[in-house]
């Protein structure tokens, strides 16, 4: 059941009415029942798979010894591989359980925290089941931690109209992003990427730019809806995006984009790998090859590669995802390994990071690096990746014919011009609001602006929204 379907709207209204009319000590039970019903309505068979993950992890990690932790990893990763990567092993027709990539990370994160004694094991199966199955976040995250979530999930939440109001605003904002921005860009992006050989460099650059905006609007739009729903229930989910396109370097970008996933990899893969014995031995070997390199840098290299390759594979078995992971691994390694040298150069030339021109340069540079990475992520195959890069760097020209070609995927004549005008206004407006929030313009943060912008987004969504697609892009992951 999609969060943007009419059926879900009815489900949410009924849930809110029940939630705020039962004794507050029973609210968590309403949440659990609602979450399991939500998952059952999505697919009854998948509820069984989710139950296997929940019951096995909870039972084994009540006694978090090493053997139990290893078995927990094996069970959950086996379920993920069987159901998420089945086509890679020649199996077809197997249903992919809703949100399996996300709730698997939550179960593994919980097991690891228990094993490392960072969190006490949950003694109540139903409490743990609520943590994993909580319906606003199970589909696409954010990937919550047990210690951060359980206090809120089990807490008592009195009815507060302010929460309904703020949550409703986030939902409207998310629907606007999904239906208007992402929805309007989808056709152009799909048209170009389905046949990259038929288009020139400028059209492909436009499609890559549009895809990056589409992905952000779609994914952050989902997060707005999920956070808005949860806020209506008096529960605050972790923010997953923090205006990433204003990042000044690639490390900052990944601290602002899909925040919960990056924090998960840091806590449960990067840090354990960096502090492991095998990595220290590997760092010593690398130190002999690069004697001038710092120990901290050498100990970062292999864990960084592992994290990014794992991130790529997590998205799916297709080679483009692996290529995307390798691309950002190389970019991050280049950044880490040259950080000390670049710092010395900046000091020598009296580089001023607060200079507006430098800020613009760094922001645009980071955005271009991200665009080139997202071109890999969206391509149909690695063959298409090479075609895309070749055309970007060899057949990009600014001329009347190339501009006309770039309009073609929008349609013909007045239709194309109208689409371009609409998208130009929407994207400029979108980035203007994001920029004002980034620099803290008060007019964009007050209560009155929220009402005005909510009304405007509702009107624009009704007039220009594309509602034919019911799924979010990251539901496929």
PLY file of the C-alpha trace (Angstrom):
ply
format ascii 1.0
element vertex 477
property float x
property float y
property float z
element edge 476
property int vertex1
property int vertex2
end_header
0.00 0.00 0.00
1.56 3.24 -1.17
1.76 6.26 1.12
0.31 8.39 -1.70
-2.75 6.23 -2.41
-6.35 7.04 -1.50
-6.55 3.75 0.39
-3.64 4.81 2.59
-5.31 8.18 3.32
-8.36 6.31 4.67
-6.07 3.98 6.62
-4.23 6.93 8.20
-7.39 8.81 9.19
-8.84 5.72 10.91
-5.51 5.01 12.63
-5.26 8.58 13.97
-8.82 8.45 15.29
-8.17 5.18 17.12
-4.67 6.23 18.27
-5.87 9.38 20.02
-8.99 7.78 21.52
-7.46 4.79 23.30
-5.69 5.03 26.67
-2.23 6.46 26.07
-0.62 3.36 27.53
-2.21 1.43 24.64
-1.07 3.74 21.84
1.98 1.63 21.01
-0.30 -1.38 20.55
-2.39 0.60 18.04
0.82 1.49 16.20
1.90 -2.15 16.11
-1.48 -3.37 14.90
-1.62 -0.60 12.29
1.92 -1.30 11.09
1.29 -5.03 10.70
-2.00 -4.33 8.93
-0.23 -1.88 6.61
2.34 -4.54 5.72
-0.32 -7.26 5.38
-2.31 -5.11 2.93
0.86 -4.61 0.90
1.38 -8.38 0.60
0.33 -11.06 3.12
3.16 -13.42 2.11
5.78 -10.75 2.75
4.50 -10.38 6.31
5.70 -13.93 6.96
9.19 -13.06 5.73
9.23 -9.95 7.91
8.08 -12.07 10.87
10.96 -14.53 10.37
13.44 -11.65 10.49
11.81 -10.08 13.56
11.40 -13.25 15.62
14.82 -14.74 14.83
16.70 -11.51 15.52
14.82 -10.78 18.73
15.22 -14.33 20.04
18.90 -14.69 19.22
19.99 -11.26 20.43
18.37 -11.58 23.84
21.69 -13.27 24.59
24.06 -11.21 22.40
27.05 -13.54 22.24
29.21 -13.75 19.13
27.67 -16.96 17.79
24.16 -15.52 18.07
25.26 -12.33 16.35
26.80 -14.29 13.46
23.66 -16.43 13.06
21.53 -13.28 13.06
23.67 -11.81 10.29
23.45 -15.00 8.25
19.64 -15.23 8.54
18.95 -11.62 7.68
21.49 -11.36 4.88
20.25 -14.69 3.45
16.70 -13.34 3.36
17.90 -10.13 1.71
19.96 -11.98 -0.91
17.26 -14.54 -1.71
14.45 -12.04 -2.11
16.29 -8.92 -3.24
18.92 -10.39 -5.56
17.08 -13.49 -6.80
17.29 -12.54 -10.50
21.08 -12.38 -10.21
21.07 -16.10 -9.38
18.70 -16.99 -12.19
15.55 -17.10 -10.04
12.55 -15.23 -11.37
9.03 -14.52 -10.20
9.98 -14.18 -6.52
8.24 -11.30 -4.74
10.54 -8.65 -3.26
9.18 -7.85 0.23
8.35 -4.20 0.76
11.25 -2.34 2.37
13.42 -5.46 2.88
16.66 -3.55 2.21
15.77 -0.98 4.86
14.41 -3.22 7.61
17.32 -5.66 7.13
19.72 -2.84 7.93
17.65 -1.98 11.00
17.75 -5.57 12.27
21.50 -5.85 11.64
22.09 -2.46 13.27
20.10 -3.53 16.33
21.99 -6.85 16.54
25.35 -5.10 16.23
24.47 -2.53 18.90
23.42 -5.34 21.26
26.57 -7.33 20.52
28.77 -4.28 21.12
26.81 -3.50 24.33
25.78 -0.11 22.95
22.15 -1.03 23.48
20.34 -3.32 25.88
18.50 -6.25 24.24
14.74 -5.82 24.00
12.93 -8.24 26.30
9.51 -7.75 24.73
8.97 -9.27 21.28
6.06 -6.95 20.49
8.12 -3.87 21.33
10.87 -5.03 18.99
8.30 -5.89 16.31
6.98 -2.32 16.48
10.50 -0.91 16.09
11.12 -2.87 12.88
7.63 -2.68 11.36
6.71 0.95 12.19
4.83 1.76 9.00
5.99 5.32 8.10
9.63 4.22 7.87
9.58 0.56 6.83
9.21 1.24 3.11
12.14 3.60 2.53
13.52 4.55 5.91
14.93 6.54 7.53
16.98 3.69 9.00
16.31 4.20 12.69
18.29 2.95 15.66
16.61 1.05 18.49
17.97 3.31 21.23
16.75 6.46 19.47
13.32 5.17 18.45
11.91 2.99 21.20
11.39 5.74 23.77
9.16 7.59 21.31
7.35 4.51 20.00
6.40 3.38 23.50
5.78 6.89 24.83
2.44 8.45 25.62
1.37 11.09 23.13
-1.55 13.42 23.92
-3.46 14.90 21.01
-1.83 18.12 19.86
-3.30 20.01 16.91
0.08 21.67 16.37
1.54 18.25 15.56
-1.27 17.58 13.08
-0.69 21.00 11.53
3.07 20.61 11.16
2.76 17.03 10.00
0.18 18.03 7.41
2.51 20.70 6.06
5.32 18.15 5.63
2.92 15.82 3.80
1.80 18.58 1.43
5.43 19.46 0.79
6.26 15.82 0.06
3.31 15.41 -2.30
4.38 18.56 -4.15
7.90 17.23 -4.60
6.67 13.82 -5.73
3.79 14.73 -8.04
4.95 18.05 -9.46
8.74 18.12 -9.56
9.61 14.41 -9.78
6.44 13.60 -11.70
7.06 16.23 -14.37
10.72 15.26 -14.83
10.12 11.50 -15.07
8.99 11.40 -18.70
11.96 13.41 -19.95
14.47 11.36 -17.97
12.99 8.01 -19.00
12.82 9.03 -22.65
16.49 10.01 -22.86
18.00 7.25 -20.73
16.05 4.56 -22.58
17.87 5.49 -25.79
21.03 7.50 -25.06
22.47 6.78 -28.51
19.74 8.93 -30.09
20.61 12.15 -28.27
23.46 14.65 -28.24
25.58 15.78 -25.32
23.44 18.75 -24.27
20.28 16.64 -24.12
22.06 13.98 -22.07
23.46 16.61 -19.68
19.92 17.98 -19.29
18.59 14.46 -18.60
21.32 13.80 -16.00
20.54 17.11 -14.31
16.81 16.40 -14.36
17.35 12.89 -13.03
19.37 14.16 -10.07
16.61 16.64 -9.23
13.96 13.97 -9.81
15.71 11.52 -7.49
16.07 14.14 -4.77
12.47 15.35 -5.10
11.14 11.79 -5.11
13.19 10.46 -2.20
13.11 13.57 -0.02
9.42 13.91 -0.89
8.83 10.45 0.54
10.79 11.42 3.66
8.66 14.55 4.07
5.51 12.42 3.89
6.89 9.77 6.27
8.11 12.38 8.76
4.82 14.27 8.47
2.75 11.16 9.17
4.96 10.26 12.12
4.83 13.81 13.49
1.03 13.60 13.48
1.46 10.63 15.81
3.75 12.64 18.09
6.86 10.74 16.93
9.82 12.45 15.27
11.78 10.47 12.70
15.38 11.34 11.95
15.84 13.75 9.04
17.32 12.05 5.98
18.14 15.09 3.83
19.60 18.46 4.71
19.72 20.54 1.50
22.56 18.46 -0.03
22.93 20.51 -3.21
24.50 23.33 -1.22
27.39 21.13 -0.09
30.88 22.46 -0.74
32.66 19.11 -0.96
31.70 15.51 -1.59
32.09 14.44 2.06
29.63 17.15 3.09
27.25 16.07 0.34
27.06 12.54 1.74
26.58 13.89 5.24
23.49 15.69 3.92
22.10 13.05 1.51
20.42 9.85 2.78
21.80 10.71 6.21
20.55 7.62 8.04
22.09 5.21 5.51
25.46 6.95 5.66
25.40 6.99 9.47
24.49 3.28 9.43
27.47 2.46 7.23
29.72 4.58 9.41
28.64 2.94 12.68
28.23 -0.65 11.53
30.79 -1.05 8.76
33.27 1.83 8.44
34.34 2.11 12.09
34.46 -1.67 12.76
36.47 -2.21 9.56
38.85 0.68 10.31
39.60 -0.63 13.82
39.95 -4.29 12.80
43.24 -6.21 13.02
43.29 -7.05 9.32
42.93 -3.37 8.41
45.77 -2.35 10.71
47.99 -4.97 9.06
46.92 -3.77 5.62
47.63 -0.16 6.63
51.17 -1.15 7.68
51.72 -2.76 4.29
50.44 0.34 2.53
52.70 2.43 4.78
55.74 0.69 3.31
54.56 1.59 -0.18
53.59 5.16 0.77
55.95 6.04 3.65
54.94 9.72 3.74
51.23 9.00 4.13
49.56 9.53 7.49
48.48 6.46 9.48
44.93 7.72 9.72
44.70 8.07 5.94
46.13 4.59 5.36
43.64 3.05 7.79
40.79 4.76 5.94
41.53 3.48 2.44
40.27 -0.11 2.54
37.23 0.55 4.78
36.21 3.39 2.46
36.42 1.11 -0.58
34.43 -1.62 1.22
31.72 0.83 2.31
31.16 2.26 -1.15
31.21 -1.07 -2.96
28.74 -2.38 -0.37
26.58 0.70 -0.87
26.52 0.07 -4.60
25.66 -3.62 -4.20
22.97 -2.76 -1.63
21.12 -0.85 -4.33
20.94 -3.96 -6.51
22.87 -6.59 -8.47
23.08 -4.51 -11.66
26.60 -3.54 -12.72
25.71 0.16 -12.88
25.22 0.21 -9.10
28.61 -1.38 -8.56
30.10 1.13 -10.99
28.42 3.96 -9.09
29.89 2.67 -5.82
33.38 2.40 -7.33
33.08 5.92 -8.79
32.32 7.50 -5.41
34.90 5.31 -3.68
37.55 6.74 -6.00
36.28 10.30 -5.53
36.26 9.92 -1.73
39.72 8.32 -1.75
41.09 11.14 -3.87
39.61 13.66 -1.47
40.96 11.88 1.64
44.43 11.26 0.23
44.92 14.83 -1.02
43.32 16.60 1.96
46.63 17.37 3.69
48.32 18.65 0.51
45.32 20.76 -0.46
45.24 22.27 3.03
48.89 23.36 2.70
48.23 24.86 -0.74
45.25 26.82 0.55
47.31 28.18 3.43
50.09 29.30 1.06
47.78 31.17 -1.29
45.67 32.56 1.60
42.55 30.79 0.38
39.47 32.33 1.96
36.67 29.76 2.37
34.19 32.53 3.17
34.66 34.29 -0.16
31.37 34.15 -2.07
33.07 33.24 -5.35
34.90 30.37 -3.70
31.67 29.17 -2.09
29.95 29.19 -5.49
32.90 27.42 -7.13
33.04 24.68 -4.48
29.28 24.17 -4.57
29.18 23.90 -8.37
32.21 21.60 -8.40
30.54 19.26 -5.90
27.28 19.33 -7.87
29.07 18.40 -11.11
30.83 15.48 -9.38
27.45 14.27 -8.12
25.87 14.64 -11.57
28.56 12.47 -13.18
27.99 9.84 -10.50
24.21 9.88 -10.90
24.64 9.37 -14.65
26.11 5.95 -13.82
23.38 5.22 -11.29
20.55 5.92 -13.77
22.08 4.34 -16.90
20.51 1.18 -18.26
23.92 -0.55 -18.52
27.63 0.11 -18.24
27.72 0.29 -22.05
25.30 3.20 -21.84
27.51 4.80 -19.19
30.41 4.97 -21.65
28.09 6.38 -24.32
26.81 9.01 -21.89
30.29 10.12 -20.86
31.52 10.12 -24.44
28.65 12.29 -25.63
28.91 14.66 -22.67
32.61 15.32 -23.30
32.70 15.16 -27.11
29.32 16.19 -28.55
28.09 18.94 -26.25
27.47 22.21 -28.04
25.35 25.28 -27.43
23.52 26.04 -30.67
20.01 26.46 -31.98
19.89 22.86 -33.19
21.21 21.41 -29.91
18.76 23.50 -27.88
15.92 22.31 -30.11
17.13 18.72 -29.65
17.13 19.18 -25.88
13.45 20.18 -26.06
12.46 17.09 -28.06
11.88 14.70 -25.10
9.33 17.18 -23.73
7.24 16.87 -26.89
6.72 19.12 -29.90
5.98 22.77 -30.46
3.94 24.55 -27.81
3.82 21.45 -25.61
7.61 21.40 -25.33
7.86 25.13 -24.70
5.14 24.99 -22.03
6.88 22.06 -20.31
10.22 23.88 -20.35
8.64 27.03 -18.92
6.86 25.12 -16.16
9.97 23.13 -15.19
12.20 26.22 -15.27
9.89 28.12 -12.91
9.45 25.11 -10.60
13.16 24.28 -10.35
14.23 27.90 -9.86
11.52 28.37 -7.24
12.47 25.11 -5.54
16.17 26.02 -5.34
15.34 29.57 -4.21
13.33 28.29 -1.25
16.06 25.73 -0.43
18.73 28.46 -0.59
16.72 30.77 1.67
16.34 27.97 4.21
20.05 27.21 3.91
21.08 30.78 4.75
18.31 31.16 7.35
16.05 33.78 5.80
13.41 34.23 8.48
10.55 34.82 6.04
10.89 31.22 4.89
10.74 29.75 8.38
7.81 31.51 10.04
4.28 30.20 10.59
2.59 32.55 8.12
4.87 31.47 5.29
4.01 27.83 6.03
0.30 28.50 5.46
0.90 30.52 2.29
3.34 28.01 0.82
1.08 25.07 1.75
-1.82 26.67 -0.10
0.38 27.45 -3.10
1.74 23.88 -3.21
-1.78 22.43 -3.09
-2.89 24.62 -6.01
0.23 23.86 -8.08
-0.06 20.13 -7.34
-3.69 20.12 -8.51
-2.85 22.07 -11.68
0.48 20.54 -12.67
0.90 17.35 -10.66
1.44 14.03 -12.45
-0.44 11.47 -10.38
-0.26 8.40 -12.62
2.70 6.86 -10.77
1.92 5.45 -7.33
5.36 4.21 -6.29
8.46 6.01 -5.08
11.76 5.32 -6.78
13.49 3.90 -3.70
10.73 1.36 -3.16
12.61 -0.63 -5.79
15.62 -0.80 -3.49
0 1
1 2
2 3
3 4
4 5
5 6
6 7
7 8
8 9
9 10
10 11
11 12
12 13
13 14
14 15
15 16
16 17
17 18
18 19
19 20
20 21
21 22
22 23
23 24
24 25
25 26
26 27
27 28
28 29
29 30
30 31
31 32
32 33
33 34
34 35
35 36
36 37
37 38
38 39
39 40
40 41
41 42
42 43
43 44
44 45
45 46
46 47
47 48
48 49
49 50
50 51
51 52
52 53
53 54
54 55
55 56
56 57
57 58
58 59
59 60
60 61
61 62
62 63
63 64
64 65
65 66
66 67
67 68
68 69
69 70
70 71
71 72
72 73
73 74
74 75
75 76
76 77
77 78
78 79
79 80
80 81
81 82
82 83
83 84
84 85
85 86
86 87
87 88
88 89
89 90
90 91
91 92
92 93
93 94
94 95
95 96
96 97
97 98
98 99
99 100
100 101
101 102
102 103
103 104
104 105
105 106
106 107
107 108
108 109
109 110
110 111
111 112
112 113
113 114
114 115
115 116
116 117
117 118
118 119
119 120
120 121
121 122
122 123
123 124
124 125
125 126
126 127
127 128
128 129
129 130
130 131
131 132
132 133
133 134
134 135
135 136
136 137
137 138
138 139
139 140
140 141
141 142
142 143
143 144
144 145
145 146
146 147
147 148
148 149
149 150
150 151
151 152
152 153
153 154
154 155
155 156
156 157
157 158
158 159
159 160
160 161
161 162
162 163
163 164
164 165
165 166
166 167
167 168
168 169
169 170
170 171
171 172
172 173
173 174
174 175
175 176
176 177
177 178
178 179
179 180
180 181
181 182
182 183
183 184
184 185
185 186
186 187
187 188
188 189
189 190
190 191
191 192
192 193
193 194
194 195
195 196
196 197
197 198
198 199
199 200
200 201
201 202
202 203
203 204
204 205
205 206
206 207
207 208
208 209
209 210
210 211
211 212
212 213
213 214
214 215
215 216
216 217
217 218
218 219
219 220
220 221
221 222
222 223
223 224
224 225
225 226
226 227
227 228
228 229
229 230
230 231
231 232
232 233
233 234
234 235
235 236
236 237
237 238
238 239
239 240
240 241
241 242
242 243
243 244
244 245
245 246
246 247
247 248
248 249
249 250
250 251
251 252
252 253
253 254
254 255
255 256
256 257
257 258
258 259
259 260
260 261
261 262
262 263
263 264
264 265
265 266
266 267
267 268
268 269
269 270
270 271
271 272
272 273
273 274
274 275
275 276
276 277
277 278
278 279
279 280
280 281
281 282
282 283
283 284
284 285
285 286
286 287
287 288
288 289
289 290
290 291
291 292
292 293
293 294
294 295
295 296
296 297
297 298
298 299
299 300
300 301
301 302
302 303
303 304
304 305
305 306
306 307
307 308
308 309
309 310
310 311
311 312
312 313
313 314
314 315
315 316
316 317
317 318
318 319
319 320
320 321
321 322
322 323
323 324
324 325
325 326
326 327
327 328
328 329
329 330
330 331
331 332
332 333
333 334
334 335
335 336
336 337
337 338
338 339
339 340
340 341
341 342
342 343
343 344
344 345
345 346
346 347
347 348
348 349
349 350
350 351
351 352
352 353
353 354
354 355
355 356
356 357
357 358
358 359
359 360
360 361
361 362
362 363
363 364
364 365
365 366
366 367
367 368
368 369
369 370
370 371
371 372
372 373
373 374
374 375
375 376
376 377
377 378
378 379
379 380
380 381
381 382
382 383
383 384
384 385
385 386
386 387
387 388
388 389
389 390
390 391
391 392
392 393
393 394
394 395
395 396
396 397
397 398
398 399
399 400
400 401
401 402
402 403
403 404
404 405
405 406
406 407
407 408
408 409
409 410
410 411
411 412
412 413
413 414
414 415
415 416
416 417
417 418
418 419
419 420
420 421
421 422
422 423
423 424
424 425
425 426
426 427
427 428
428 429
429 430
430 431
431 432
432 433
433 434
434 435
435 436
436 437
437 438
438 439
439 440
440 441
441 442
442 443
443 444
444 445
445 446
446 447
447 448
448 449
449 450
450 451
451 452
452 453
453 454
454 455
455 456
456 457
457 458
458 459
459 460
460 461
461 462
462 463
463 464
464 465
465 466
466 467
467 468
468 469
469 470
470 471
471 472
472 473
473 474
474 475
475 476
